[in-house]
Amino acid sequence: MTPKQKQRGIIVVALVVITLAAIGLLIYASRSELNYYYSPIEVKEGKAPLERSIRIGGLVAPGSVVKSTETIDIAFDIMDGKDRVRVTYDKMLPDLFREGQGVIATGLLKDQDNFVATEILAKHDETYMPPEVKESLEKSGIVIDENSRHPGSQP
């Protein structure tokens, strides 16, 4: 092997090692940024991690919305027909947020009953429901009527 070939070989090996290290760091960094979705029943069963950014979704439980009189803080329950999780939020809510509607909240689960949201997503029209929310509601026995704004009764 000539000195020039040896130098090229070292450069190629170094580039491969640097590339693999960069890919490894990207994969490691993206793992911490993923937000996994959980339904209230999965949260109650202990499947959702505490103190880690996750998403929970379901319907805003009727009669559960409590607004602060002094700040924009709000608390409400997200339900899936069987279980509820209390959500607190300290920012402006989306205009489409109301009781009985499907929402997805991103934030941190403090314990099996309390979730601190950093973002609230509400459905964007009268017939849309996030697929994750619809699936978890159907698993818990709630029938979703595609033609109305509110879920139907349990079968």
C-alpha positions as CSV (number, residue, x, y, z in Angstrom):
1,M,0.0,0.0,0.0
2,T,1.4,3.4,-1.0
3,P,1.4,6.3,1.5
4,K,-1.2,8.1,-0.6
5,Q,-3.5,5.0,-0.5
6,K,-3.0,4.7,3.2
7,Q,-3.9,8.4,3.7
8,R,-7.1,8.0,1.6
9,G,-8.0,4.9,3.6
10,I,-7.6,6.8,6.9
11,I,-9.7,9.7,5.6
12,V,-12.5,7.3,4.5
13,V,-12.5,5.5,7.8
14,A,-12.6,8.9,9.7
15,L,-15.5,10.1,7.6
16,V,-17.5,6.9,8.2
17,V,-16.9,7.1,11.9
18,I,-17.9,10.8,12.0
19,T,-21.0,10.1,10.0
20,L,-22.1,7.2,12.2
21,A,-21.5,9.3,15.3
22,A,-23.6,12.1,13.9
23,I,-26.5,9.7,13.0
24,G,-26.3,8.1,16.5
25,L,-26.5,11.5,18.1
26,L,-29.5,12.5,15.9
27,I,-31.3,9.4,16.8
28,Y,-30.6,9.8,20.5
29,A,-31.7,13.5,20.5
30,S,-34.9,12.7,18.6
31,R,-35.9,10.1,21.2
32,S,-36.3,12.7,23.9
33,E,-38.5,14.9,21.6
34,L,-41.1,12.3,20.7
35,N,-44.5,12.7,22.2
36,Y,-46.4,9.5,22.6
37,Y,-50.2,9.4,22.7
38,Y,-52.1,7.9,25.6
39,S,-55.8,7.7,26.3
40,P,-57.1,8.4,29.9
41,I,-57.6,4.6,30.5
42,E,-54.0,4.0,29.6
43,V,-52.9,6.8,31.9
44,K,-55.0,5.3,34.8
45,E,-53.5,1.8,34.1
46,G,-50.0,3.3,34.6
47,K,-48.9,2.9,30.9
48,A,-48.0,6.6,30.5
49,P,-44.6,7.8,31.9
50,L,-44.5,10.5,34.6
51,E,-42.7,13.7,34.1
52,R,-42.1,13.2,30.4
53,S,-43.6,15.0,27.5
54,I,-46.6,13.0,26.2
55,R,-50.0,13.6,24.6
56,I,-53.3,12.6,26.0
57,G,-56.6,12.8,24.2
58,G,-60.3,12.3,24.6
59,L,-63.4,14.4,25.1
60,V,-63.7,17.4,27.4
61,A,-65.9,16.1,30.1
62,P,-69.2,18.1,30.4
63,G,-69.3,20.2,33.6
64,S,-65.6,19.8,34.3
65,V,-64.3,23.1,33.0
66,V,-63.2,25.4,35.8
67,K,-61.8,28.8,34.8
68,S,-59.8,31.0,37.1
69,T,-61.4,34.4,37.8
70,E,-58.1,36.2,38.2
71,T,-55.9,34.6,35.5
72,I,-56.3,32.7,32.2
73,D,-55.6,29.4,34.0
74,I,-58.1,26.6,33.3
75,A,-58.7,23.1,34.5
76,F,-60.9,20.4,32.9
77,D,-61.2,16.7,32.6
78,I,-60.4,14.6,29.5
79,M,-62.4,11.5,29.4
80,D,-62.6,8.4,27.2
81,G,-65.9,7.0,28.5
82,K,-64.3,4.9,31.3
83,D,-61.7,7.1,32.9
84,R,-60.8,10.8,33.4
85,V,-57.6,12.7,33.7
86,R,-57.5,16.3,35.2
87,V,-55.8,18.7,32.9
88,T,-54.5,22.2,33.9
89,Y,-53.5,24.8,31.4
90,D,-52.2,28.3,31.8
91,K,-52.4,29.7,28.3
92,M,-55.2,30.9,25.9
93,L,-57.4,28.1,24.8
94,P,-58.2,27.5,21.1
95,D,-61.4,29.1,19.9
96,L,-62.9,25.7,19.1
97,F,-62.4,24.4,22.7
98,R,-65.7,23.4,24.4
99,E,-67.2,20.7,26.6
100,G,-68.0,17.5,24.8
101,Q,-65.4,18.0,22.1
102,G,-62.4,16.0,21.2
103,V,-59.0,17.4,22.2
104,I,-55.4,16.4,22.4
105,A,-53.2,17.9,25.1
106,T,-49.4,17.9,25.1
107,G,-47.6,18.2,28.4
108,L,-46.4,16.4,31.5
109,L,-48.2,13.8,33.6
110,K,-47.6,14.6,37.2
111,D,-49.5,11.5,38.5
112,Q,-52.2,9.2,37.3
113,D,-54.8,11.9,37.8
114,N,-53.2,15.2,37.0
115,F,-51.7,16.4,33.7
116,V,-50.1,19.8,33.1
117,A,-50.6,20.8,29.5
118,T,-48.3,23.0,27.5
119,E,-50.5,22.8,24.3
120,I,-54.1,22.1,23.7
121,L,-55.4,21.1,20.2
122,A,-59.1,21.1,19.5
123,K,-60.9,19.6,16.5
124,H,-61.0,22.0,13.6
125,D,-64.5,21.5,12.2
126,E,-67.8,19.9,13.2
127,T,-67.1,16.4,11.9
128,Y,-63.4,16.0,12.6
129,M,-62.0,14.1,15.5
130,P,-58.4,13.2,15.9
131,P,-57.9,9.5,14.9
132,E,-56.2,8.6,18.2
133,V,-59.1,10.1,20.2
134,K,-61.7,8.4,18.1
135,E,-59.9,5.0,18.4
136,S,-59.6,5.2,22.2
137,L,-63.2,6.3,22.6
138,E,-64.4,3.4,20.4
139,K,-62.2,1.0,22.5
140,S,-63.9,2.1,25.6
141,G,-67.4,1.6,24.1
142,I,-68.5,5.1,23.1
143,V,-70.1,5.2,19.7
144,I,-69.1,8.2,17.6
145,D,-71.8,9.6,15.3
146,E,-69.9,11.1,12.3
147,N,-72.9,13.3,11.5
148,S,-73.2,15.0,14.8
149,R,-71.0,17.2,17.0
150,H,-71.3,15.0,20.1
151,P,-70.6,11.3,20.7
152,G,-73.5,9.0,20.8
153,S,-74.5,7.0,23.8
154,Q,-72.7,3.8,24.8
155,P,-74.1,0.7,23.1
